[in-house]
Amino acid sequence: MTAAETNTVETAKEEQAVRTQKVGKVVSNQMEKTVVVSVDYVKRHPIYHKRIRRTSKFMAHDEQNTCKTGDIVRIEETRPLSKNKRWIVREIIERSVEI
């Protein structure tokens, strides 16, 4: 490879590496290798400018089935893995406390 080709490959890897990440709470882990993650965000009402809390749910791939309900996890965007799964669990930030 020439220097120009190597530089192009490195630039392509850097561009590809930028993927959206979100932090949320696991609300369901009843499927095999899949968890449902709830992500909260705040937006302003367009007229009244009051802050409104909204929730989105994402299905994420959990390869080792290590996530439990209540865990705080970081998910990352990835290629489509199934009909509804486009996210993968990157790390478990905080474990839930079992009583």
C-alpha positions in Angstrom: 0.0 0.0 0.0 1.1 3.5 -0.7 1.0 6.3 1.8 -2.1 7.8 0.2 -4.0 4.5 0.4 -3.0 4.0 4.0 -4.1 7.6 4.9 -7.5 7.0 3.1 -8.1 3.8 5.1 -7.3 5.5 8.4 -9.6 8.4 7.6 -12.4 5.9 6.7 -12.0 4.1 10.0 -12.1 7.4 11.9 -15.3 8.5 10.1 -16.9 5.1 10.7 -16.0 5.0 14.4 -18.2 8.0 15.3 -21.5 6.3 16.4 -24.3 7.6 18.5 -24.2 6.5 22.1 -27.0 6.8 24.7 -27.3 6.1 28.4 -30.5 4.5 29.7 -32.1 2.1 32.1 -32.9 -1.6 31.3 -36.6 -2.1 31.6 -36.9 -5.7 30.2 -34.5 -8.6 29.8 -36.9 -11.4 29.1 -35.6 -12.1 25.5 -32.5 -14.1 24.7 -29.5 -11.8 24.1 -31.8 -8.7 23.9 -32.7 -6.0 26.4 -35.1 -3.1 26.2 -33.4 0.2 27.3 -35.4 3.2 28.3 -33.7 6.6 27.5 -35.1 9.8 29.1 -34.5 13.2 27.6 -35.8 16.7 28.2 -37.2 19.1 25.5 -38.9 22.4 25.6 -42.4 23.0 24.6 -42.4 25.1 21.3 -44.9 27.7 22.6 -44.9 27.6 26.4 -41.2 26.9 26.8 -41.9 24.5 29.7 -39.5 21.6 30.0 -41.1 18.3 29.1 -39.6 14.9 29.9 -39.9 12.3 27.2 -38.9 8.6 27.1 -37.8 6.5 24.2 -37.3 2.7 24.2 -34.6 0.9 22.3 -34.0 -2.8 21.8 -30.3 -3.5 22.3 -28.1 -6.6 21.7 -26.6 -8.1 24.9 -24.3 -11.0 23.8 -23.6 -12.5 27.2 -27.1 -11.9 28.8 -25.4 -10.0 31.7 -27.9 -7.1 31.9 -30.7 -7.2 34.5 -33.8 -5.1 34.9 -32.8 -1.8 36.5 -29.2 -1.6 35.3 -27.9 1.6 33.9 -26.2 0.9 30.5 -24.5 2.6 27.6 -25.8 1.6 24.2 -24.2 2.3 20.8 -25.7 2.5 17.4 -24.8 -0.4 15.1 -25.9 -2.1 11.9 -29.4 -3.7 11.9 -29.3 -7.0 13.8 -32.9 -7.9 13.5 -36.2 -6.2 12.6 -36.2 -3.9 15.6 -32.6 -4.2 17.0 -30.2 -1.4 15.9 -28.2 -0.9 19.2 -25.7 -2.9 21.1 -24.8 -2.7 24.8 -21.3 -1.3 25.2 -21.0 -1.2 29.0 -22.9 -1.6 32.2 -22.4 1.7 34.1 -24.3 0.8 37.3 -25.8 -2.5 38.5 -29.3 -2.5 40.0 -29.6 -3.4 43.7 -31.6 -6.5 44.4 -33.7 -6.5 47.6 
